[in-house]
């Protein structure tokens, strides 16, 4: 920018483009069109035309959001089964029992039915292989792009919105026909072919998933322990193809272009030679980005690479902040959804930290000291953002990245890129000679990181999620701390940064109890938090050894309470929608007291029976069922707990049915203010005499949206309604939070309302 303060104008434009994402709820349609029309009017006024161009990213963001609203599934198609024709986009991911892929509906007849253009499809027990770029005709069951919503943790609905997914779909019956293979010019088909070759060459190598991630951005085969190792050591960014990888691909292309020039022309020293080297660099970087699917992070890296190259190519100079601002402007111009991804904030934030930390420094510095200082600066300054996006902090990253970054960028990525190039040229044997060493080095790196994680088990922790004001204050203060030596107020800034990040959590006072029913889909996981203890009731769905929701849902919630671990873990019974996460919880929290009613016992846990009752000073937990002599009978053996606190009571009944409900009433079941709906609100539970005995004011229903059982059943809901009981379901409102204070009425709020956002699927009107 040649105008005075041009980079400031670019920054203001970028901030304006990001503001619509902070709107608390659905963005009004009139706003997008009125701003767009106003912009066109200003463009027509010649004196202001230049400055109006800076508002273009804002206009595009508003139109982008409106197009996403228009691309969602119409209400009349919710739950319908339709035959849809389209093309498989991206690389299909094979899960434990199903295949998942992005499906673009490009057939006019299918679009005429009102089917959204982009669908996220799941095909359970698929008998056929689905490949990228293929055209299919599928019978699909459609539902809105809703997903689990909790008070903290991942937000899948945000990801769906950014991707443009208008509906979630499930393949129905056997009406599936492959219409055509991938086209010869299809990038997705090319990537699928590359994946097949890599699978053949590296099928016996433990590091195959990491090589797939580094070459094709395919992380679908990544084992959970490997992902956790990279996460714990703060090196997970090395498996995501972004600026580091694209930059080294460009450097390799630049060196190749330089070498070709020396061979062909006896040395390149002219401006045209510089441009030819840059062209080679961009070809290799662009090819690598295409191989990785040209996702958000790779596109962002390409833009930043072009901006960084511009001063050299144009023989000009501008301040690094100006280049950073221009790259930010261009990314938002071409990808308005970029701010919805953590990579956008982490990458631009890291670059800004490096500029702020190094640009004022003068004098020579050693490579090792420079790398160490860069690691320290990025780690400290990005800590608040990491806590906000991932609720995690790892000091191990300071050490791990010192050897992991050189290993990946100087050894693994060059070998993988060279091997991929040979595969594309058809030299599979030569490619194997490069890819196998890359896999061996990657395996050695993973082993080293695993060892480091085991040695420093206290150097990585789950953290609470700080509020955005705390993130802004602490980040600004840390930038002051890391600024030029001698910068005034450094000590005060450090105190301010620490103060903004300390405390946190959502721990209640001594006169309060907090009960959270988490959104885990079709399953149950709840948490009872007092000033002194945290008790988990059920662990959510999962399949031991394959998947669970502990890492994505339970751990962020535990961290948000400000406690390091749960004091008690109660598993009502052994069904996998209640006990699926138990093995993972046991491995992570070996010191927790575990009561579990399951068909198999363990030395690390005991049965939950009427002999078990405890108190923590603020609440009394009394087990009402089963007796210690009752054999395990599945749902009938559910651990039923009565919690009394702050003059109110909560009943946690697991999956009991009419038989156990009748027995509890006969035993003198007292009134309870809050009821966790038995068996997810099934028709055979919540019987009339049970509800008449309890007389609850609220019923909280742990049911997944669109579950195949039809929970909560309409007859059960009618029994609640006829008795004046206020019923609210996780399937409608997301996670539910109940607060009990002595002398006050119970207060209930829902995550779908509290975390209402531009991208959020709207909550029904009855959600608290």
N, C-alpha and C positions, 0 to 999 in steps of 0.2 A: 504494500500500500504506500503510495507516495504522498497522500494527504496527511497533514499534521495529525498526530494521534490516531492514525489509521487503525493500529492494532486495538486501541480502546474501543473504536466503533465496531470492530469485528467481535470483540468480547461482549459488548452490549447486545449485538445482534444474536450471538450465540445464547446468551442468557435469556433473551426474549423468546427464542425458539424453544427453550426448555421449560419455560413457565407454564404452558398448558398442561404439562404432565403433573403439575402440582395442584391442579384443580380438584377440589374435594367432591368427587362424584362424576356422573356423566356430564360431558361437555355439551352445552346447548347447541343444537344444529345452527341456529340463527347466528351464533357468534362466528363460526367458521366462514359462512358466506358473507356476512357484513364486513369482517376484516378483509377478506379477499377483494370485495368490491371497493372498499376504501383504498386498498393498495393500488388497484388499477387506476383509480381516480388520481392518486398522487403521482403515479408513473406518467400520466398524461400531462402533468404540470412540469414543464421542462426544468425549471431551476432546482427542483427537489428530486430529480430523477435518480441521481447517484445515491443519495441517502435512502431513497425508497428501496433501492435494490438490496440494501442491507436488511430490510424487513422481509425479504423473500423466504428465508428459512422459517420464520414465524408463520407466514401464510401457508407454507407447505405442511408444517406440523399440524395446523388446524384442519386442513383438508385431508391429511393422512388419517387423523383420528376419526373424522366424519366418514371416510371411506371404510374404515374398520367397522364402524357401527352398521353401515349399510351392508357389509359383507357377512354379517352374522346370520345364523339359522333363523328363518321366520318361525314365529310361535306355532303356526298351523302344521309345521313339519316335525315338531318335537315328538319323539317317540315313533315316528313313521318308519316303515321299511320301504326303500325304493331301490330300483335298479339304476345304477349310476356308472357312467363311463368316464374314464380319465387316465392320467399318466402318473406313474409312481415317481416321486421327486425325492432326491437325496438317496442315501444308502439305507435300505431297510434294516432295522435292528431286530435280531433274534433274541427274545427273552426266554424265561424258563418254560412257559407254556403257550407263548403266543409270539406273533410277529407284528411289529409296529412300524408304520411308515407314513410319510406325508403324501397325500394324494391330491393332484390337481385336476379338478373337474373341468375339462376343456371341450366336452361334447355339447353342442348347442341344445339338443333335446333335454339333456340332464340339467343344464342351466335354466332352461325354460320352466322346469318344475319348481324353481326357487332354491335349488341346492346351492350352497355357497361354493365359491371357486376352490377354496383350500380346506381340506379335511385331514384330521389326524385319525388314522385308521388303525384298529387293532383286529388281528385275525387270530383267533384262538384255535389251537390245534390244527394249524394249516397243513393240509396234505400236499401242498405244492410250494415250490420255491418262488418267491417274489423277488425280482431284480429291478434295480434302478433303471428308469427310463422306459420300462415296459408299459404298454397300454392294456388296461383291464376293463371288463364289465363285471361289476360286483353288486350283489344284493346287500345293501347297507342299512343298518338300523342307526338312525340319526338322533343326536341329542345336543343341547347347547354346549358351548365350550366352557363349561363350569368345572371347577376342581376344588380340591381341599383348600380351605381358608382358615388359618390359625392366627392368633394374635402376634406371633413372631415366626420366623422361619421362612422357607422358600415360598414363592408365590407363582404357581404354575399358570394361573390365569394371565399374569403379566406376560409370561413367555408366549402363550397362545396369541395374545393381542399383538405382540411385536411381530410374530411370524405371519399374522393374517389368518390364523385358523378360525374358520367360521363355524365349525361344528366338529364334534367328536363322533366317530362312526365305528361300528362293529360289523364285521362280515357275518352275514346270516346264511344259514343253510348251505347248500352245495351249488348255488347258482353263481359260479365264478368262472369266467372265461377269459383266457389270455388272448387279446385281440392282435397284438403286434409286439415284436421285440423292440429293444431300444434302437433308436436311429443311429446311423453311422456317425453323425455329427453331435450326438448327445453327450454333454459333459458328464451327466450322471451315469450313462452307460459306460463311458470311458473309465470312470472311477470304480464302477462295479467290476469291470474287467481287471483293473489293477488290484482290487481287493482279492479277487479270485487267485491271481498269480501270487500275491503275497501269502495267502493262506497255504498254497501248495508248497512254496519255498520254505516257509517258516513254521509249518504245522507242528513241528516237534520242539520249537523254541519257547521257553517260558515267557520271554519278552515280546511275543507276538502282539498282544494287545497294545503295548506301548508303541511298537513300530506302526501299527495301524493308526494310532492316535497322532503320531508325529508326521505321518505321510498323508493320510486321508482325512484327518480330523474325525475318525471313527472311533468313538469311545464305548460303543455298545458292548464290547467283549471284555471290558476292563474289570478284573475281579475287584470286589469290594475291599479286600485287604490291601491291594496295591494302591487303589485310590486313596485309602485312609493313610497309607504311608507317605504319599506325596503331600497329602493335606497336612499331616502332623509336622512334617519337616518344612512347610512353607514353600514347597517347590512345585505345587500343583500347576502353576502358570507355565511350567516347562512342557506340559502335555497338551496345552492349548496353543494351536498355531496362531501366533500373533506377531507383534512387532519384532521381537527377538529373532524368531525363525525367518520371517520375511526379510528382515534386514541382512541376515547372514546369507540368505539365498541371493539377494541383490549383490552383496559383496562378492560372492562366488561368481556371479554373472559378470560383474565388473572385471574381475581378474581374468576370466576367460576371454572377455572382449579385448583386454589389454594384451593378453598372450597372442591372440589371433592377429592383432595389429602388428606386433613385433615380427611374427612369422611372415605375414603378407607384405608389410610395408617397411620393415627394418626399423620399427619404432614409431610410436604415435606421440606427437607432441603438439598437434594442431587442435584448434577448437573442434573441427569436424571429427577428429579422433576421439576427443572427450565425449562428444555426442554419441559416437558409435559404441563406446564403452557403456554409456548410460543406457542405450537401447538394449544392449545385451543384458545389463543388470535388470531392467524392467521386464524383459521377456522371461528371464528365469524366475524373478519374483512373482510375476503375473501367472506363470505356469504353475508355480508352487501353490499360489492362492487358489487357482482353478482346481488343482488336484485336491485341495482341502475343501472344496465345495463353495469357495468364495463367500464364506459366512461373514457375519458382522465384524468379527475381530480381524479377519484377513483383509477385508475391504478397508477397514480403518487403518491398518498397517500400511497398505498400499498408498493411501492418501498421504499419510505422514511421511512416507518415504519420498514421494514426489515433491512435497513441500520442502523437505530437507535437502533435496538435490537441486532445487531451483537456484539458490544463490551461486553454486559452483558452475552450473551450466550457463547462467546468464552473466557470469563474471561481475556479480553485484554483491552487496552485503546488506543484511538487515538484522535487527536484533532477534535473538532466539525466541523471545516472547512473542514477537510479531509473527514468526513462522508457526509457533505453537497456536496462536490465535487463528491464523489463516487455516491451519489444518482442522481445528475445531469447527470453524465456520463451514468448511467444505463437507466435513463428515455429516454435520446436521443438515446441510443442504440436500445431500443425496440419500441420507438415511435418517429421517426424523425420529425413528424408534430407537436410535442408538442409546439415549439416556435410560432406557428401560433395562439395560444390561449392565451388570457390575463391571465387565471388562472395559466398558467405555470410561467409567470413572477411575478405575484402577490404572489403566494405561495412560490417559491424559494426566491424571494426577501424578503418576510416577515421573513422567517426562517433565512436568512443571517443577516437581521437587528437585530433580537433577539440575534443571536450569537455575533455579533459585539458589541451589547450594554451591554450584561450581562456576557459574558465569562471573561472579565477582572476584574469584580467586585468580591470582597471577603467580607465575613462577612454575618451574618444573615439578613434577610429582611422579613417583614410581607407580608402575602398573598395579602392583599389589595393594599399595596404600590407597590408590584411587578407587580400585574395586571395593576395598573394605569400606571406605568412606561412603561410596555410593550405596552399598548395601545398608549401612547404618542409617543414612538419611532417608532412603525409601522406606525402610522398615518402620522407623519412628513416625514419619509424617503420614504414612498410609495406614497406621494402626487404627485410628478412629474409623476410617472408611471400611477397613476389614472387619471391624467389630459390627458396623452397621449392616453390611451386606451378608456376612458369613457367620457372625457371632462366634468368632474364633480368633485366637492369637497364638503365634508360635515363635518363640525366641530362637528355636532351632534353625529357622530360615537364615539367620545371620551367618551361621556356620555352613549349613548345607548348600546354600547358593554359591558359596565361594568355590566349591569344586563341582557342583552340579551344572552351573551355567557353562563353564568352559567345556565340560564333558559333552553336553548336549550340543552346544553351538559350534565347537571346533572339531568334534569327532562324529557324533551320532548323526546330526542333521546333514553334514556334507556326504556321509556315506549313504544315508537314506535317499537324499536327492539324486546322487549319482546313480544309485541302484534303480531308482524309479525311472530316470532317464533311459537307462539301458533296457528296462522292461518295456517302455514305450517304443523303443527302437526294435524290439524283438530279440534282444540278446539276453535271454533268460538265464543262461548259464553264467555269463559274466556278471549279471546283476546279483545272482546268488553269492558270488564271491565278495560283494560289497555289503549286501544286506545281512548275511550271516554274522560278520564281524560287528555290524551295527547292533544286532540283537544281543551278541555276547557282551558288548560294552554296556548296553542298556540294562541287561540282567545284572551285571556287576554293580552298576550304579544303584539299581533298585535294592540290591542286597545291602549295599553300604548305607543307603537311606533308612532301611529297616533297622539295621543295627543302631544307627544314630537315634532313631525314634525310641528304641528300647532303652537306650542309655539315658535319655532325657525325658522320661515319662512325665516329669513335672514342669517341663519347659514349654508345653503346649496345653492350652486350656480352652474350654468353651466359655464364652463370655455372654453377658447380657447385651441387648441391642440398645445402644444409646440413641437418644432422640436427635433429630437433625440439628437443632440449635447447639447441642453439645458437640456434635461432629464438626460443625463449622467453627465453633470457638476453639476447640482443642486443636484442630488442624492448623488454623491461623496462628495459634500460639506456638505450636511446634515448628512452623516455618520460621518464626522469629528466632526460636532457639537454634535452629540449624543454619541461620543466615550468616553473613560475614562476621568474622571474629571481631569483637569489640562493639557489636550492635547493642545499643542500650536496651534496658528492660529485659534482658535475657532471663534473669532469675525469676522475675515476676511472671514472664510468659510461661516458664516451666511449671510454676506453681498453678497457674491458671489452667494449663493443659491437663495436669494431673487431677485437679479438682473437678474439671468437667467430666472426666472419665471414671473417677472413683464413685463408690456407692453404687448407683444403678440398681437394677433388679426391681422386682415388683413385690418385695416382701411386705406383708401386711403388718399393721401395728399389733400391739399386745391385746387389743380389744377387737380384733377382726379375724375372720376366716375367709379365705378365698378358695372357691371350688371351680376348677376349670374342666369342662368336658371338651376334649380335643377333637378336632376334625380329622379322623383317620380313615374316612370312607366307611365301608360297611364293616364295622368293628367297634371296639370300645377301648378307650384309654382316657383316664381321668386323673386329676391331680388335686390333692387337698393340701393347702398351704396355710400354716399358722406362723406366728412369730418365731416358734421354736423348731418346727419340723415340717418335712415335706413327705407326703405319702402318695404313692402312685397306686391307682386301682386299675388293673389290667394294662396290657402292654401293646394293644393294637394288633392289627393283622400282620401276617408274615408267614414265611416258610423257612424254618431254621436251616441255615447254611446257604440259602439262596437270596432271600430278600426280607426286609422288614422296614418299619417306619421309625425305628429308634433314632437313627442319625438325622433324618430329615425333619422329624416332628418332635419327638420326645426330648432329645438333647437340647435343641434351641429353647424349648419351654423350660426345662430345668435350669438352664443358664439364665433365663430371663427372671427367675425367682431370686437370683442373687446367692443361691446355694450351690455348693460344689457337687452334691450328690443327694439322692433321695434317702431318707432315713428308713422308710418302710416301702416294700414293694409287695402288693397283694394281687394275686392272679385268681380271679373268681373260679375259673374252671379251664379245662385243657383245650377247648376249641381254638383253632388257629386264628380266629378273628379276635380273640381275647388274649391268647398266650403266644402269638407268633413272634413277638419281640422279646420274650423272656430270656432266651439264651444270650442275646446280645446285651441285655441289661445286666445279667449275671456276670458277664465277662468284664463289663465296664465298671460295675459298682460291686465289687466283691464284699465290701464291708456293710452293705445294706442288709437289713433284716427282711427276709423273703418268706412269705406265706403263700403257698400255691396249691390249689386243688387240681391236680392232674392225675392221669392214669399211671404215670411213672414217678417215682420219688427220686430224691437226690440228697446227698449229704449237705448240700449248700442251702436247702430250703426245708420247710416243714409244712404240714397241712394246715389249712385255715379252718378252725372248728370253733364251737361255742366255748371252748376253754380259753380262747384268745380274746383278751380285751386289754386296752391300754389307754393311757392319757398322756398328753404333753403339756398340761398346764392350761391350755386354752380350749382344748377339745377332748371329748371322750369317745373312743372307738369301741363299740360293743358288737361282737359277732353273734348273730341270731340264728345262723344256720350254716353248715350242717352240724349234727352231733358228731363227736369223735369216733363213734362206732359205726357210722354209716359208710358202706363201701362206695367207691367212686361210681356215680351213675350219670356222668355227663352233665347236662344242664341242671338236673335235679340236685347235683352236688355243688352248685354255685355258692360261693362265699357271700353271705348276706350280711352287710355291715350297717349298723345304725351309728351315725355321727351326730353328737350333740355339742353345740357350741353357741355362745352368744345368745342364749335363750331360744334357739331354733334347732331344728333337726333335719338331717338328710338321710335318706335310705338308699343304699347301694345294693341292688338285688341280683346282679349278674343276669343270667338267662333263665331264671326260674319260671315255671309255668303254673297252671291252675292248682296242681296238687300241692306244691310247696307253699303257694300263696294261702291256700286253705289251712294248712297246718300252722303257718305263722299267725293267722287270725285266731285260730283256736287256742294258741299259746298266749294270747293277749297282746297282739301287736298294737302298740300305741300310735297315736297320731304323729305324723311327720309333716313338716312344712314343705319339704322338697323331695321329689321322687325321681330317681333315675329310672326311666321306663324299663321294666323287665323285658328281656328278650327283644330289644330294639323296637318295641311296640307291636309285637306280633298279635294275631287274633286270639291265640290261646293263652295270653298273659293279660295282666291288668284287668282281672275279673272284677265284676261289680262289687262283690263283698269285700274284696281286697281294697279297692278304692274307698269304699264306705268306711272301712276301719282306719285307713290312713288319713283321709280327708286332706290331701295335699293342696297347697295353693298353686304350686308349679310342678309340671312334669317336663323333664329334659330328656329328649329322645336321641340316643346314639345310633342314627341310621345314615347310611351313605346315600348320596343323591343318585336317583335312578337305579337303585339296587334291584337285583333280579327277584328278590323275595316280596317286593311290594311293601316293605316296611317304611313307615308305620301303617298298619292296616286301617282302612277307613272305619271299620266297626270299633276298633280300639279308640280312634280319635273321637268317634261319636260318644263313647262312654266317658271320655274326659270332658267333652263339651257339655253333655247333659248334666254333669255334676258341677259345672262352673269352674273346672280346673283349667288353668292356663297352660297350654301345651306348646312347646317350641322344639323344633327338630334341627339337629346339626345339618341334615340334608338340605334345609332351606336357608339357614342362617350362618353356617359355618360354626366354628368353635363357640362355645357358650361359657360365659364367666358369671359366677354368682358370688356376691359379696355379702357377708353377714356381719352386722355390727350390733352390739348390744343396744337394745331399745329402739332399733330402727327396722323398717320393713326390708326384706331381702331385695337386693338390687341385682338385676340381670342385664347383661349386654352381650352382643354377638359380634364376632370378628368380621362378618360380612358388612355390618353397618359401621363398626369402628374403623376398619381399614378400607372404607369406601374410597374408590379412586376412579380415574378416567377409564381405566381398562377393566374395572371390576364388573362382573355380571351382577346386575342389580338385585338387591335383597327384597323379598316380599314385604309387603306393608306391615305384617304382624311381627316381624323380627324386632327384638328389643334393641 
